[in-house]
Amino acid sequence: MITPLKNRSISFPAKLPFTAGSRVEPGAVPALPMGIINEVTALLINCVFDYLGVNRIELRCHPDNRGSVVIALKLGVRYEGTLRQYVSVPGKGLADESVNSLLSSER
C-alpha cells in the first residue's frame, strides 16, 4: 500500500482499477532532501510495478527542471522527447514539457 508522508502526499493518477498494461504518471512529489526523494521515488516506482501491475510510468516536467531530470536519470528513466508549448502555465503562457518513461521490463 502507498501511504501519504506526514502532511505531504505523493499521487499516481491513473485510471482505476489498475490493469496489466496500465500507465501512471506521478502527480506530486514532496519537497524532501535529494537523497531522500531519490529513495522514496525508487520505492514508489517498485511498488507501482510490483504490486499494481503497471507497465509504464511517465515522468513529465519542464525541460529546465534540473532536479526532476537528475532524479529521472538516476532511476533509469529514459528521455522520450519534448512537447513544445504543450502546457499552459498561469501568468507565463505556454511552456514546453519533457516526457520521460520507464517500462516495467527496463528495471
FENFENNOR-V991710 format. One record per run of one state. SS is the DSSP state (A for helix, B for strand, O for the rest). FROM is the first residue (numbers start at 1). TO is the last residue. If there is no record, write none. Layout:
# FENFENNOR-V991710
ss->[SS & SS]
from->[FROM & FROM]
to->[TO & TO]
This chain:
# FENFENNOR-V991710
ss->[O & B & O & B & O & B & O & B & O & A & O & B & O & A & O & B & O & B & A & O]
from->[1 & 5 & 6 & 8 & 9 & 11 & 14 & 23 & 29 & 34 & 53 & 56 & 62 & 66 & 75 & 78 & 90 & 93 & 104 & 107]
to->[4 & 5 & 7 & 8 & 10 & 13 & 22 & 28 & 33 & 52 & 55 & 61 & 65 & 74 & 77 & 89 & 92 & 103 & 106 & 107]
